[in-house]
Amino acid sequence: MRRTFPCVLLTALLLPACSSVPTPEVQRPSSILTVAAAPAVSNETLEQRYGGKVALRTGTFAVLGNPTRAPLQAQGGARPEPNRDVLSVPSDTPPTFWSSTSKISWGRSTGDLWSSTVTDWTGTAQQLWSGGTYQGLPANTAVWRRIGLEGAYADSRLGAGRTVAVIDSGVDLQHPMFTHLLSAPNTWRDFVDGDARPQEEGAVGQGAYGHGTVVAGIAAQVAPRARIMPLRVLDHTGRGDALNVAAAIVWAVDHGADVINLSLGTAEPFDALQQAVAYANSRQVLVVAAAGNSDRPELDHPAAGFGGQPLNVAVGSVDSDDLKSSFSSYGPAVGLMAPGEQVAAPYPGARAGQFSGTSMSTPVVAGALALGLSQGASPEAALEALQDGALQLDALPGNRAYQGQLGAGRVNLTDFLDDLND
């Protein structure tokens, strides 16, 4: 029987040198074709060969919108794929709310929620632990202690100098938590509206409103001196185009991201996503993706293709006892597990709530990797150390049905940083 996790505002949102991302107008082709494209081959040549318009281009691949001619299948060519609204925040339960009087708001009268460090969190992150309590969001004290975040705050550079790209539904750019935490505005992009303002849109309780703010806020709590790069690819319903997600991945790489967080997915693989992730890896950028919330041994894509890859990791969710969350997908392609139930996070409108889903466990891992990178580890070494230091879960009685399908185990920042600091 599937459990539902209530939250303060919203329950489990159960549940991307020669490159270029066109930006003048919003393109929403109904189908896309991803093809290999050497730098010497012009866009005009590709359009004459396949029809349609080149919508995304790097030194190794191109994505054409609404192609009229597919490559010859006998030559191993790719097929056109659907594009519109094929990716989403996985969710198989609708959001529910507590009474409006239960909504927590940030403000001068609720300073105990954040402490006085809210306006300059990056400079005082190590002071957020006081008397054994996490002062940022006290509801997270137990979960952060369990993964060793208190020690990480004392013994690491907290992600300084690193950037985590959150490719999602946008971010509440005015939320007080994000003061001084976002990347430079010239790195932001809204691929839905085709502008440079990736602001959450919609209303409380509708679609995936607030999802990106929650995800960004969790990554920022784990690595508070890292920068968050907000990239909007999902509309207010929580759905987005494959082209936009691929373009956002390329954009993130070209604009300085070190880690890319994808708390989204789709049931089918897409050539454009696979090529974009490969492009990120070719530039030594780590990609972290949600396993999904189907409670089945089938992961969402692109996470489903990450098994064993040195720069990519699929993330599942565990509960407070380190047991697989009832909703979490699982399987051999899972790389790590992380807390994903009732994680407290910021929500649009200067509010906070508690949320559940692999969408929430994924930024825990993205933030952890930023911690490792800021210690001077290479991307491959950071991911390897995070997996080597994980707490193995297979032996726990409640996890015996998932032997070999929960990755390296649950994130353990203490052993992770000890390994990197040796």
MIDREN-456168 format. One line per 3 residues: number of its first residue (from 1); their letters; for each residue x, y, z of C-alpha. Coordinates in Angstrom, 1 decimal. Layout:
NUM	a	X:Y:Z; ...
This chain:
1	mrr	0.0:0.0:0.0; 1.4:3.3:-1.0; 2.0:5.9:1.7
4	tfp	1.2:9.6:1.3; 3.4:12.1:3.1; 1.6:15.4:4.2
7	cvl	3.6:18.6:4.2; 3.3:22.1:5.4; 2.4:23.3:1.9
10	lta	2.6:20.6:-0.6; 3.0:16.8:-0.4; 5.5:14.8:-2.2
13	lll	6.0:16.0:-5.7; 6.6:12.4:-6.5; 7.9:12.4:-8.4
16	pac	19.6:18.3:-18.6; 33.6:26.6:-27.8; 31.3:25.6:-30.7
19	ssv	28.1:24.9:-28.9; 25.2:27.2:-29.1; 21.6:27.5:-27.8
22	ptp	19.3:29.6:-29.9; 17.5:32.1:-27.7; 15.6:34.7:-29.9
25	evq	12.3:32.9:-29.9; 10.7:30.0:-28.1; 10.7:26.9:-30.3
28	rps	8.2:24.2:-29.6; 8.5:21.7:-32.5; 6.2:18.7:-32.2
31	sil	9.1:16.3:-33.1; 12.9:16.4:-32.9; 15.7:14.5:-34.6
34	tva	19.1:14.2:-32.9; 22.0:13.6:-35.3; 25.8:13.5:-35.2
37	aap	27.2:16.7:-36.5; 30.9:17.5:-36.9; 31.9:21.2:-36.6
40	avs	32.7:21.4:-40.3; 29.1:20.6:-41.2; 26.9:23.8:-41.3
43	net	23.4:24.2:-40.0; 22.3:24.9:-43.5; 23.7:21.5:-44.7
46	leq	21.9:19.7:-41.8; 18.6:21.4:-42.6; 18.9:20.5:-46.3
49	ryg	19.7:16.9:-45.4; 17.0:16.3:-42.8; 14.5:19.2:-43.1
52	gkv	13.3:21.3:-40.2; 15.4:23.8:-38.3; 18.5:23.3:-36.2
55	alr	17.3:24.2:-32.7; 20.4:23.1:-30.7; 24.0:22.6:-31.8
58	tgt	27.3:21.5:-30.3; 30.5:20.3:-31.8; 29.3:16.7:-31.7
61	fav	25.5:16.7:-32.2; 22.6:18.8:-33.4; 18.9:18.7:-32.7
64	lgn	16.5:19.6:-35.5; 12.9:20.6:-34.9; 10.2:19.1:-37.1
67	ptr	12.4:17.2:-39.5; 10.8:16.1:-42.7; 13.5:13.5:-43.7
70	apl	15.0:10.9:-41.2; 18.4:9.3:-41.7; 18.4:6.0:-43.5
73	qaq	17.6:3.4:-41.0; 19.8:0.9:-42.8; 22.7:3.2:-41.9
76	gga	21.8:3.2:-38.2; 20.3:6.6:-38.2; 18.2:8.0:-35.4
79	rpe	14.4:8.3:-35.6; 12.4:11.5:-35.0; 11.1:11.6:-31.5
82	pnr	8.2:13.5:-29.8; 9.2:16.7:-28.1; 6.4:18.6:-26.5
85	dvl	5.7:18.0:-22.8; 7.5:14.6:-22.7; 9.4:15.3:-19.5
88	svp	7.9:16.0:-16.1; 8.1:16.0:-12.4; 7.0:12.4:-11.7
91	sdt	4.0:12.4:-9.5; 1.3:9.8:-9.0; -0.5:11.4:-6.1
94	ppt	-2.0:14.9:-6.2; -0.7:17.6:-3.9; -2.6:18.1:-0.6
97	fws	-2.6:21.0:1.8; -2.8:21.6:5.5; -4.9:24.6:6.5
100	sts	-3.6:27.9:5.3; -2.8:28.9:8.9; -0.2:26.2:8.9
103	kis	1.9:27.8:6.2; 5.2:29.0:7.5; 6.4:32.4:6.3
106	wgr	9.8:33.9:6.5; 10.0:37.4:7.9; 11.4:39.4:10.8
109	stg	8.8:37.8:13.1; 10.0:34.3:12.3; 13.7:34.7:12.5
112	dlw	13.9:31.5:14.6; 13.2:29.6:11.4; 16.3:30.8:9.7
115	sst	18.2:32.7:12.4; 19.6:36.1:11.6; 22.0:34.6:9.0
118	vtd	19.3:34.4:6.3; 20.5:37.5:4.5; 24.1:36.3:4.2
121	wtg	24.0:32.6:4.5; 27.1:31.9:2.4; 29.3:33.9:4.8
124	taq	28.1:32.3:8.0; 27.2:28.8:7.1; 29.2:27.2:9.8
127	qlw	27.2:29.1:12.4; 24.0:27.5:11.3; 24.7:24.6:13.7
130	sgg	24.2:25.8:17.3; 23.7:23.6:20.3; 23.3:20.6:18.1
133	tyq	20.4:22.1:16.2; 20.4:23.1:12.6; 19.3:26.8:12.7
136	glp	18.4:27.2:9.1; 15.4:24.9:9.1; 15.2:23.0:12.4
139	ant	12.9:20.4:10.9; 16.0:19.1:9.0; 18.2:18.7:12.1
142	avw	17.7:14.9:12.3; 18.1:14.2:8.6; 21.2:16.4:8.2
145	rri	22.8:14.8:11.2; 22.1:11.4:9.8; 24.1:12.1:6.7
148	gle	26.9:13.9:8.6; 26.2:17.4:7.4; 27.1:19.0:10.8
151	gay	30.6:17.6:10.4; 30.8:18.7:6.8; 30.0:22.2:7.7
154	ads	33.0:22.2:10.1; 35.4:20.3:7.8; 34.7:21.4:4.3
157	rlg	34.7:24.5:2.1; 30.9:24.1:1.8; 30.9:24.1:-2.0
160	agr	32.7:27.4:-2.4; 33.6:28.2:-6.0; 31.3:25.6:-7.4
163	tva	28.0:25.9:-9.3; 25.0:23.6:-9.2; 22.6:24.0:-12.1
166	vid	19.0:23.3:-11.1; 17.1:22.4:-14.3; 13.5:22.5:-13.2
169	sgv	10.4:24.6:-12.9; 12.3:27.8:-12.1; 13.1:29.3:-8.7
172	dlq	11.5:32.0:-6.6; 14.2:34.5:-7.3; 13.0:36.8:-4.4
175	hpm	13.0:34.1:-1.7; 15.1:35.3:1.2; 16.9:31.9:1.3
178	fth	18.5:32.6:-2.0; 20.0:36.0:-1.1; 23.6:35.8:-2.3
181	lls	23.2:32.2:-3.3; 22.4:32.4:-7.0; 24.8:32.5:-9.9
184	apn	25.3:35.6:-11.9; 22.1:36.7:-13.7; 23.8:36.3:-17.1
187	twr	23.9:32.6:-16.5; 20.1:32.3:-15.9; 17.7:31.1:-18.6
190	dfv	14.0:30.4:-19.0; 13.6:28.0:-21.8; 9.9:27.9:-21.5
193	dgd	9.3:31.6:-22.1; 12.6:32.3:-24.0; 13.9:35.0:-21.6
196	arp	16.5:35.4:-18.9; 14.2:35.3:-15.9; 13.6:31.7:-14.7
199	qee	11.0:32.7:-12.1; 8.5:30.1:-10.8; 5.1:30.7:-12.4
202	gav	1.7:29.5:-11.4; -0.1:29.3:-8.1; 0.1:27.3:-4.9
205	gqg	-1.4:23.8:-5.3; -1.4:23.9:-9.1; 0.9:21.5:-11.0
208	ayg	4.5:21.6:-10.0; 4.5:25.2:-8.7; 7.4:25.5:-6.3
211	hgt	9.2:22.4:-7.3; 12.3:24.1:-8.5; 12.5:26.3:-5.5
214	vva	12.3:23.3:-3.2; 15.0:21.4:-5.1; 17.3:24.4:-5.3
217	gia	16.8:25.1:-1.6; 17.8:21.5:-0.6; 21.0:21.7:-2.7
220	aqv	21.8:25.0:-1.1; 21.4:23.6:2.4; 23.9:20.9:1.8
223	apr	26.4:23.1:0.0; 25.6:26.6:1.2; 28.6:28.3:-0.4
226	ari	28.0:26.9:-3.8; 26.1:29.0:-6.3; 22.7:27.9:-7.7
229	mpl	22.1:28.4:-11.4; 18.4:28.5:-12.1; 17.2:27.1:-15.4
232	rvl	13.5:26.8:-16.2; 12.4:24.0:-18.5; 9.1:23.0:-16.9
235	dht	5.9:25.0:-17.1; 3.4:25.6:-14.3; 1.9:22.1:-15.0
238	grg	5.3:20.5:-14.3; 5.8:19.3:-17.9; 8.5:20.3:-20.4
241	dal	10.0:19.7:-23.8; 12.9:17.3:-24.5; 14.6:20.0:-26.6
244	nva	14.4:22.5:-23.8; 15.9:20.1:-21.2; 18.7:19.2:-23.6
247	aai	19.4:22.9:-24.4; 19.4:23.7:-20.7; 22.1:21.0:-20.1
250	vwa	24.2:22.4:-22.8; 23.6:26.0:-21.5; 24.6:24.9:-18.0
253	vdh	27.8:23.4:-19.2; 28.7:26.4:-21.3; 28.0:28.8:-18.5
256	gad	30.1:27.3:-15.8; 28.0:24.6:-14.0; 30.0:22.0:-12.2
259	vin	27.0:19.8:-11.2; 23.7:19.5:-13.0; 20.6:18.5:-11.0
262	lsl	17.7:16.8:-12.9; 14.8:16.2:-10.5; 12.6:15.3:-13.5
265	gta	12.3:12.4:-16.0; 10.4:10.5:-18.6; 9.5:6.9:-19.2
268	epf	11.3:6.6:-22.5; 14.9:7.4:-23.5; 15.5:10.4:-25.7
271	dal	18.6:10.8:-28.0; 18.7:14.5:-27.3; 19.0:14.0:-23.6
274	qqa	21.6:11.3:-23.9; 23.7:13.4:-26.2; 23.4:16.4:-23.9
277	vay	24.5:14.4:-20.9; 27.4:13.1:-22.9; 28.3:16.6:-23.8
280	ans	28.3:17.6:-20.1; 30.5:14.6:-19.3; 32.9:15.6:-22.1
283	rqv	33.4:18.9:-20.2; 33.8:17.1:-16.8; 30.4:18.1:-15.5
286	lvv	28.6:15.8:-13.1; 24.9:15.0:-13.8; 22.6:13.9:-11.0
289	aaa	19.1:12.6:-11.8; 16.1:11.3:-9.9; 15.4:7.6:-10.1
292	gns	11.7:8.2:-10.1; 8.7:7.4:-7.8; 7.1:4.3:-9.4
295	drp	8.1:1.9:-6.6; 9.2:-0.4:-9.4; 12.6:-1.7:-10.6
298	eld	12.4:0.7:-13.5; 14.0:4.1:-13.4; 13.0:7.3:-15.1
301	hpa	15.2:8.5:-18.0; 17.8:9.9:-18.1; 18.6:8.3:-14.7
304	agf	17.9:4.8:-16.1; 21.0:5.0:-18.3; 23.4:6.1:-15.6
307	ggq	24.4:2.8:-14.2; 28.2:2.5:-13.8; 29.0:5.8:-15.5
310	pln	31.8:7.7:-13.7; 30.3:11.2:-14.0; 26.5:10.5:-13.7
313	vav	24.5:9.1:-10.8; 20.8:8.1:-10.4; 19.4:8.8:-6.9
316	gsv	16.7:6.9:-5.0; 15.1:7.9:-1.7; 15.3:6.4:1.9
319	dsd	13.2:7.1:5.0; 14.4:8.1:8.5; 15.4:4.4:9.1
322	dlk	17.4:4.1:5.9; 14.8:1.9:4.4; 13.8:2.4:0.7
325	ssf	11.0:4.9:0.6; 7.7:3.3:-0.4; 7.6:5.5:-3.5
328	ssy	11.2:5.2:-4.7; 12.1:3.4:-7.9; 15.0:1.0:-7.6
331	gpa	17.3:-1.2:-9.7; 20.8:-1.9:-10.8; 21.2:1.6:-12.4
334	vgl	20.7:3.3:-9.0; 24.0:4.8:-7.9; 23.1:6.3:-4.5
337	map	20.3:6.7:-2.0; 19.6:9.8:0.0; 17.0:11.1:2.4
340	geq	13.9:12.1:0.5; 11.0:12.1:3.0; 9.7:15.2:4.7
343	vaa	12.7:17.2:3.8; 12.2:20.9:4.8; 12.8:23.4:2.1
346	pyp	11.9:26.9:0.9; 8.7:27.4:-1.0; 7.7:30.5:-3.1
349	gar	6.4:33.5:-1.3; 9.0:33.5:1.5; 7.5:30.3:2.8
352	agq	8.8:26.8:3.8; 7.4:23.3:3.8; 8.4:19.7:4.1
355	fsg	8.4:17.6:0.9; 8.9:14.0:-0.1; 10.1:12.3:-3.3
358	tsm	13.2:11.3:-5.2; 13.1:14.9:-6.5; 14.2:15.8:-2.9
361	stp	16.9:13.1:-2.5; 18.5:14.1:-5.8; 19.7:17.6:-4.7
364	vva	21.1:16.1:-1.5; 23.6:14.2:-3.7; 24.1:17.2:-6.0
367	gal	25.0:19.4:-3.0; 27.3:16.7:-1.6; 29.2:16.5:-4.9
370	alg	29.7:20.3:-4.8; 31.2:19.8:-1.3; 33.7:17.4:-2.7
373	lsq	34.6:19.5:-5.7; 35.2:22.5:-3.5; 37.7:20.3:-1.6
376	gas	39.7:20.0:-4.8; 38.6:16.6:-5.9; 38.2:15.9:-9.6
379	pea	34.6:15.2:-10.7; 35.2:11.5:-11.1; 37.0:11.3:-7.8
382	ale	34.2:13.1:-6.0; 31.5:10.7:-7.2; 33.7:7.7:-6.6
385	alq	34.4:8.8:-3.0; 30.8:9.6:-2.4; 29.8:6.1:-3.4
388	dga	32.7:4.4:-1.6; 31.8:6.2:1.6; 28.1:5.5:1.4
391	lql	26.3:3.4:4.1; 25.4:0.1:2.7; 21.7:-0.7:3.0
394	dal	21.2:-4.2:1.6; 21.7:-5.9:5.0; 18.8:-4.0:6.7
397	pgn	15.8:-6.3:7.2; 13.5:-3.9:5.5; 15.7:-3.7:2.4
400	ray	16.3:-7.4:1.8; 13.8:-7.4:-1.1; 16.0:-4.8:-2.9
403	qgq	19.4:-6.5:-2.7; 21.8:-5.0:-5.3; 19.2:-2.5:-6.3
406	lga	19.9:0.4:-4.0; 23.2:1.5:-5.4; 26.2:2.0:-3.2
409	grv	23.9:2.9:-0.3; 22.9:6.0:1.6; 25.0:9.2:1.4
412	nlt	27.5:9.5:4.3; 29.3:12.8:4.2; 31.6:11.9:7.1
415	dfl	33.3:9.0:5.4; 33.1:10.9:2.0; 35.0:13.9:3.3
418	ddl	37.4:11.7:5.3; 38.3:9.9:2.1; 38.8:13.1:0.2
421	nd	40.9:14.7:3.0; 43.3:11.7:3.4
